[in-house]
Amino acid sequence: MTTTAADDDGGLTASSATPSTSLTFIPGPIIVGAGPSGLATAASLHLLSIPSVIIERSDGIAHLWRHNSYDRLSLHLPKQFCELPHLHFPSHFPIYPSKSDFISYLLTYVDHFGLRPNFHCTATAARFNEEDSLWHVEAVRRSPEREEEEVVELVSPWLVVATGENAEPVVPEMKGKERFKGGVLHSSEYRNGVDCKGKRVLVVGCGNSGMEMCLDLCEFGAVPFLSVRSGVHVLPRDLLGISTFGLAMKLLKLLPVRLVDRILLLLARMAIGDTEKYGLKRPMKGPLELKNSTGKTPVLDVGAFKLIKKGRTKVVSEVESLTRDGAKFADGREMAFDSVIFATGYRSNVPLWLKDCDFFSADGKPKLPFPNGWKGENGLYCVGFTGRGLLGAGIDAQKVALDIADSWKKTSSIKNQ
């Protein structure tokens, strides 16, 4: 084993040219994940003059946005609600920045704060060591150029889990999938419908991604079918000339959640009509109350529902099984399809690498509900698990940075005595 140290810019520098394993002491926090959550945390720490090391398993920042999202994706909320701490979006960006706009913003963010994530570095195990009161993070670092790997052990008083809620695609086990002769993919693999013209495509999952992919498929001349398992709230992205989210935030300052939900649903019905008439049954709880209690986000419609009303997208019931030529549904119907897209979301991967930790539940999310789920014990923190998107991640990133800064000052004071 060779010893390494973190350089001043957050990179990992080995003391041997070709080490197989190495031990690195990190004077500041270790941040796992170079998505928006990890970057926001590192930037907030940087402004407090606290060094950090970011490790990221992929080849660059924001892997989900760069490699696992469809082309037409844009922010569902206005840009003022999606900015990371300490840096605004450029004024010339549209109200709802596109995928390329957002990636450009993140690259600027990294340069602005001088962040240097360590890419191709995958956390495989992290534990708090009671003997030395430090976090020990084992990671595999890959060198794509030389096709080599090394195991590194990073040690620090602080660990920030910033891998987020959307680390791993969720593809449900479905009876008959192995028999289906058509194409099957997860939404993370879908880019556009250019190859689907004239084809019948079953989209499983009625969230924002599922709805938008149906819209995209229609625009490329495909015939999409949307499988809906449970109730869903569909709201127009804009109401009364402003964003629905922005309107909701204003109303919540004056009124209780349930009353705001009633207002939103009344306005939505006036704007887009009765969704239940077209197979999209609304849940008993209102959209904001449902989001707060279960984390399920309402669909902010950008045109998909209009195509459902026109009959260009067909709403079908829950899929019971796939068949050789298509699918059988819970209502007994069978239909033929050329391909199936699972718009079934993502899950956290924290249980795969964070060991012996009671702070996270079995599904990889903090057990403590928002707003108290950002801090654990022994210098453990998490960012990006609020269920409140980029806005929630930014708020938690600043809380984490300030708390670490307080601990940093105390530690420095003790050392100087």
C-alpha positions, 0 to 999 in steps of 0.5 A: 500500500502506498500513501497519497495526499489530497492536493490543494485543488481537491485532486488525489495525487499518489506518491508512487507512479503505479500503485495498486492500492493507496491510502489518502488522508483528506483534511476536508470532507469527502463528497461522493457524487459530482452531480448538482448536489455534490457540486453545490456542496463543494462550492459552498465549502470553497467559499468558506475556505474549506477544501474538499475532495469529490469522487465520481464514478462516471467520466464527468459531472452530472452523468444523469443529465449528460448521458441518461436523459432524453434530448427534449428534456428541460427544467420543469421549474423556472430557472430561479428555482433551479439555480445552485447556490452562489451563482445565477443562471445567465440572464439570456437563458430561457425561463425553462432552460434546456438540457444543454443550457443546464449542462452548460451552466454546471460546467460554468459552475465548476470553472467558477469555483475551481472544482476538480472532481476525481472522475472514474472513481467509484465508492465501493464501501464507506464506514465510520471507524470508531477507533480513529473517529474517521470515515474510511471510504474505499474506492476503485479508481480507473484510468481509461487511458491505461485501462488500469484500476487501483483501490484507494482508501480515503480517510476524513472526519467528514463524509457527504453523501451526494449520490442522490435519489436517482442513481440507478434506473429502476426496471421492474420485473415483469412476467413475459419480458423475455418472450417479447420480440420487440425492443425494451429499454428504460427511459434512461436509454431513450434519446428521441423517437427518430427510429419509431416513426409509424411504430406502436410504442408502449410507455410504462409509467405516467410521470413527467418522463413518461408523459414527455416521451409520449409527446416526443414520440408523437412528434416523430410520428410514432403511436404511443400508448401510456400505461397508468398503474395508479392515480396521477395529478396532471397540472399545466406547467403554467397557470395564469401566465406564471409557472404553476410551481411559482404560483403554488409557492406564493399561495403557500405563504398565505394559505394552508396546503389543502386549500392551495391544492383545491385552488390548483386543481380548480385552475387546472381543470379550467385550463386543461379539462377533466383528466379522469375523462381520458383515463388519468384518475386523480389521487384522493390527496391533492398534488402538494399534500401527496408530494409532501407525504409520499414524494410523488411529483405531479406531472407538469404538462408541456403538451402531452395531455393535449395529444391524449385528448386528441387521441394521438396518445392512448391511455391504457391500464396497468401491464399484467405481462408482456407477450410475444407480440405486445402486452396483456393489461390488468383489464384483460385486453391484449395489444401488439407493440413494436417496443416498450419503454419503462419510464419507471424512475430511479432509486438510490444506490447508497445501501450498496456502498455505505456500510453499518449506517442506521441513518439511511433506510433500506431504500437508500434515503434518510430516515428523518423527513425533510427538513431534518434529513441532511445531517447524521452522526459522526460527521455524516451528511447527505445532500440531494435526498429531500425530494424537492429537486435542485432547490432542496439540494441547494438549501441542504448543501449550504446547511452542510457547508456551514455545519462543517465550517463550524466543526472545522473551526473547532478542530483548528482551534484545538490544534492551535492550543 
